[in-house]
Amino acid sequence: MAVTDAKPIVTRRVGTADSWTLKSYLADGGYTGLKKALSMEPAAITQEVLTSNLLGRGGAGFEAGKKWSMLAKPRPAYVVVNGDESEPATFKDHMLLENDPHQIIEGTIICAYAVGAAQAFIFVRGEFALGMERITAALNEAYAHGAVGKDIFGSGFSLDVVIHPGAGAYICGEETALIESLEGKRGFPRIKPPFFPAAVGLYGKPTIVNNVETVSNLPWIVENGGAAFAALGIGRSTGTRIFSLSGHVERPGNYEVEMAKTTFRDLMEDQRLGQGIRNGNKLKAFIPGGASAPWFGPDQVDMALDQDAVGKAGSMLGSGSVVVMDETTCMVRAAWRITRFFHRESCGQCTPCREGSGWIDKVMRRIEEGGGRESDLDLLLDVCDNIAPGLGWPPRQTTICVLGPSIPSSVTSGIRMFRDEFLLHIKEGACPYG
Amino acid sequence: MAEPTDTRPDTVTVSIDGRPVAARPGEMIIAAAERAGVYIPRFCYHPRMRPVGVCRMCLVEVKGPRGFALTPACFVPVSDGQEIVTDSPTVKKAQDGVLEFLLVNHPLDCPVCDKGGECPLQDQTLAFGPGETRFVEEKRHWAKPIPLSPLVLIDRERCIQCDRCTRFADEVAGDPLIEFVGRGDHIEVNTFPDLPFSSYFSGNTVQLCPVGALLSKPYRFKARPWDLEQVESTCTMCSVGCRIAVQSSSNRLTRYLGIDSDPVNHGWLCDQGRYSYDYVNSDQRLAAPLVRKGDELVESSWGEALGMVAKALDSARSVHGPGALAVLGGARLPNEDAYAWAKLAKGVLGTDNVDAQLGDGLPAEVVLGLPRATIDEACSAPAVILLAPDLKEELPVLYLRLREAAQKGVPIVELTPRRTGMSRYAKATLCYRPGEVADLARALMKGTKSDVAGVRAADVSATRSLLAEGAVVVLGRPSVSEPAACVAAAAAELAAIPGVRFLSALRRGNVHGALDMGLAPGVLPGRVALDDARDWYSSSWPTVPAERGLDAEGILHAAAAGRIQALVLLGADPVADFPDHQLARRAVAGAGFVVALDAFLTESARQADVVLPAAAFSERRGTTTNLEGRITSLGQKIVPNGVAWPDWMVAVELAARLGTELGFESTEDIWSEIERVAPSHAGITRDVLADRRSRDGVVAPLAEPAPQGAVPAEAATDTTAGATTDVPGDVDPMSDPGIDAAETQGVPATAVVPDPPTATGPVSDEPRPPLLAFAGEASPVPSAPPDAYSLRLVASRKLYGTGTLVQRTPALAALAKPPCARANPTDLDRLGMGQGGRVRVRTARASFLVDAEPDPGVPRGSVWLAFNSGEPGTDGPGELIDAAQPVTDVRVETP
């Protein structure tokens, strides 16, 4: 395979002058998708999105159109756009918020019109100061332009959009915790059932929660048709998608490539993309879909960026962040670093995650710092098993939300793939990488 | 949530560990399993609160579309055909894992923990957890313990974040003052900055806590649970009648714990009740009889003291007639003691000058003679009218019950002189001008086109629509500075609501029992009128009063005028409690001879000629009757310190010295006589009270027995039949307050609603006198409109005040606040004191300085002072009130 000629969709304006302004957006044909959408029946828009088979870009990869179709009957209903991107190595929404906020707003309104929402909320990670500034300015411009508010573009459809800054918790990227936070409560994920916000969401009403990148695709899909989007990619993995490439490559960054036709190797090595492992080093392992995803080894580098293929192989594309680790990486340290993140970001609501994340963090640290014991490896696996019973994929969980089974991914991957390296730490009583 | 009172039939069948189990639709798996005798371990689950599913201890396997999955049993309702596995290796491993996780950061300092020995974490670790931990890292550390409130401390290292205390504070108490703070394994329960957990119900969180994180300040380090003995009893600090476990160590009370009585308290207690045990332990308790020698009260013997009392009673009666004798009080005595004193006063001495209330209640005819409701009936009524004092301040657990009802949709309508703790949950709060409540009630019944009693006509009309389906009226005295006759007249108006029933909101612990026992003028024991029951009682009592006597106000006026030669105070302190303090002082000084039976030397007792030390709560046996008329047993846990006697024994001894045998040697003897002679109590034998099915008490009078053959005996018991009839024994280590919990301290979720006992038919063929009926003839006292320069006084109580029992309870005494005049900001603005400040309050008879605070909950034209604040004789609101005036208008001035 190779990198295809498919044109970028959501990042096509990134890097152009003043891309975040209304003037620039209109010059590039902005809000024509919305105008077209407002002339369509809402159900027809949903149909186009179903046809496009746009998969959610937030992590779970659920079909956006299907989610919309599941919206329960009671009204009012709400649309919430999840811009709380906080996972280490994921930085695509960050870029979209800063560089193309009007595209997000346009997508949000299209979504709200399609599902009949009374109001929309864009929840932006609190640390995105520039992103907040730009999308707030863009929203003001959009109101002035008549694209948001009463009687949008004279269509009779009215919608208010509210931008809400997050308060610094990773867990608020989990959609039910985000809803709790929007309601002014602690960011605790809601326990299931009810299973989906589409049934019971914000203020107890049916709610569609979509990721920033997901809604950013909507203007293009409305304008060009769902079929045009579905023509890109293979199978269920349609369209183009942003991959946040980070770690030990020569040229880390956000790359929007056609799904399923591009491979991890293309992403890492293509001259237009990652340009290879840094300093000519060898690939040791990579994380295919963010900090929660189990790791892959060099033997899996030719796998396509295909949601189902990666899932079948025991990991996930997740939020689309690919972390590359070369031969100089201490895998114990890498796994510990990720565990520590989950420990610090566990909300503390349910027992296995609250206590398990800290326990694993402390054991991993001890091993990395030379105080490990051989029995620690079995202990780690068993503690992980008590959070994600069976340690299989897709994971099962004893916790309320999926942050729980995200914790073991790095530790179990590390022990499974690099057991000798763990044992070396224990035997030498020190980290061999210094 | 699982409804503990749920009586819906089991129409769903699930399989638990391969066994078919019948369950109720909507019931959580954990509750259905428990009823079937399968205990699923848990920490966060509590049947009286919303499930949250956070501790993960109750994970079981439930079969879903994708096979068996670990599922929290407290959060998933049963569904027909559901397959549940609670004992598989997967479940065991998950439970082991959760317990090990819970102990990761738990300090395991059980040897120095109050909870050690009665700790659900300890118990369930032994029962379900791994033998030892594999955790060798450093645990989380916190400063410990820190105060959440003056009564509750928290040791955050022990906390397992089960959300029970925080849910209780928010959902049950309505005081969301404690919350989770922080994140992950550094999450802690704490207050908001500078806002203590000053809830009247804070002590419940200590009892609810499944570990030793929340600690009672007064109990901390006082005892180990295994050293405690306990009896079941009823709290008598107010008249709600919450069931409690009374615990002691070495003849000293150490703790009260709430017991879940489904019709009454749901396991909750207010802090006043919970911590009141310490007044019994007070070193200020009277240790010996005192007799007056000149200006001084000196210690004496029972023989000498009783001799003096008997002589005074005898000579007063023989010289001046029975009308020169009077008995005040008795509303804090058990039923048996109240009956013994009623018999002595009315049946031996022949006086009807007897009143258990101190001018702050309602006439017995109103309380006993209107159709009565239970708490449950009020909570399921089409509407509830509160014509009562602030329930949160005076009957706190009734407030909790009605608050819950309001949140479930029962509309509450308040007729009140100021906004109360319930106002935020009420559909309508009609703030009337003190003295004019009967006009408001009439307008509510008949409609009005003009404003009435300071309430807008439109508000009255809007409220009328809420009462179309009927109502339960919660009836008490919203303010003691407004006459009882006004409230009685209002009640007479409201009695016209179709199907109306009344729930009394009189405050003192056993005031309803005392009225039942005849401690009121014009009535005899068993809720009968003196004139109706004279013949009935003449066959069992030596005498019966010839005519209706005086009530408390009449007695005090007579005493002040020198017409009472002997005044008996039965645990009554009129100088502090009667609304008109000056009258009470003149009366106690003017009475010929005063004898006080009390546990403490109260203001009134200081003026007495003889003071007899009385046994206190938990030192005596007997029964008590709550505001519903529900009779429960009081447990004796300790023996009185020193020589205190129960009051009934004093009555027996005095009668003997007057030449009459009352005929009792024990409280059991007295109860047998009550059951025999008191018409309302017929059939409520000691056996009925002791019956397992009477664990929540027996409401008097008993229902008429069902006609023979109307309901087949089998069908009658079928409602609780089937696999769930048997209450599993002590299957739940978390439900029991205390370590050797009685069987009756059961599991709410599994509680089987017992058939109410019914009367077994008349015990004698003699026709009984009819029970009292309120004729509705009370006429309101017309009051002059307030002048433009005065504010009309509202005097009602706060929970913590200057009362004897609170002030003798060290943990509570400091919670009483100094007096404060609360008035509408507009009225204070007129004085140029919009922000509050020091003011002078003045009536014709008194004037003193108090702090004033703006309070928008007090309507314009009124001023509220807590009646139980300030010093009697100095700045107590009772100094302002003149019992001869229908209302009290107060000048509020800058000093």
Interface residues (C-beta under 8 A of the other chain):
Chain A: A169 R186 I191 P193 H343 R344 E345 S346 C347 G348 Q349 C350 T351 P352 R354 E355 G356 S357 G358 W359 K362 V363 R366 L379 V383 D385 N386 I387 P389 R396 Q397 T398 T399 I400
Chain B: V52 G53 V54 C55 R56 M57 L59 A69 L70 P72 F75 V76 T90 K93 A94 D96 G97 V98 E100 F101 L102 V104 N105 R134 F135 E137 E138 R140 I160 Q161 E179 F180 G182 R183 G184 D185 H186 I187
